[in-house]
């Protein structure tokens, strides 16, 4: 099995910092993991763009956390895509999902813009820390539905961090992922305004196109250069390779069966129905036998007596 087939990538998020420590930067070529998501879920173009950008954004945010910490992004809107979820960890694990993978607009007059597809709604960001029962959550209104701008808005509203987020997912003529990646520049407290102005000027004048640069063979370090022209920076060590990873297990499937209740479980037992479940996020199949369904029912019954 190749790396690409099992969701592993030879790539990693590259982290950088300006020499004066006032800017921290993360950049990534996430083509392989986004391509793996598309293969698993057979996402159509707009769903691929939405989930892909969300996965890239989550990876860039997670790279600035600590070991075993993770971040989840949930976009919920009034548009036909309804919602998009992506989750990534500091260790390079990432996954993404939309309940509408086969959404197809009536026309592509607006190109692959997500603004109408996601519509008006909210972005909820959850930060999970090891040994913490409940994650820290923050919710903001979406400002554009284009993912990158919404992440930047969240960072400013919830953490008072000014940032520049540029995400790209490029599809070939068959609608398949050709390249995916992005860059996140965060401005630390105490930065001189001239530095901020210079980053903004670089962005406005050069208009770096992440997808186009990746197609032309750019590395993550190359993605950073046009944004930081005139600013000295260096790369930090971050040897965490990307992997499309889903924590689903058979135990979780069985726990989900417990929500059906005794009556429905008994009906399945009477009909001798095995349960066949496929994880929508990673495509992994699970089979629960009739005796296992019986055990679930007996356990629920015992608990109901206490």
Secondary structure, DSSP 4 states (H G I P E B T S, - for coil): --TTTTTEEEEE-EEEEETTSSEEEEEEE-HHHHHHHHHHHT--HHHHHHHHHHHHHHHHHHTTS-TT-EEEEEEEESSTT-EEEEEEETTSEEEEE-TTTT---S--TTTT--HHHH-SEEEEEEEE-TT-SS-EEEEEE-SSSSSHHHHHHHHHHHH--EEEEEEEEEE-TTS-EEEEEEEEEEEPTT--HHHHHHHHHHHHHH---HHHHHHTT--HHHHHHTTTTTS-EEEEP---EEEE-----HHHHHHHHGGG-HHHHHHHHHTTPPEEEE-TTT--EEEE-HHHHHHHHHHHHHHHH-
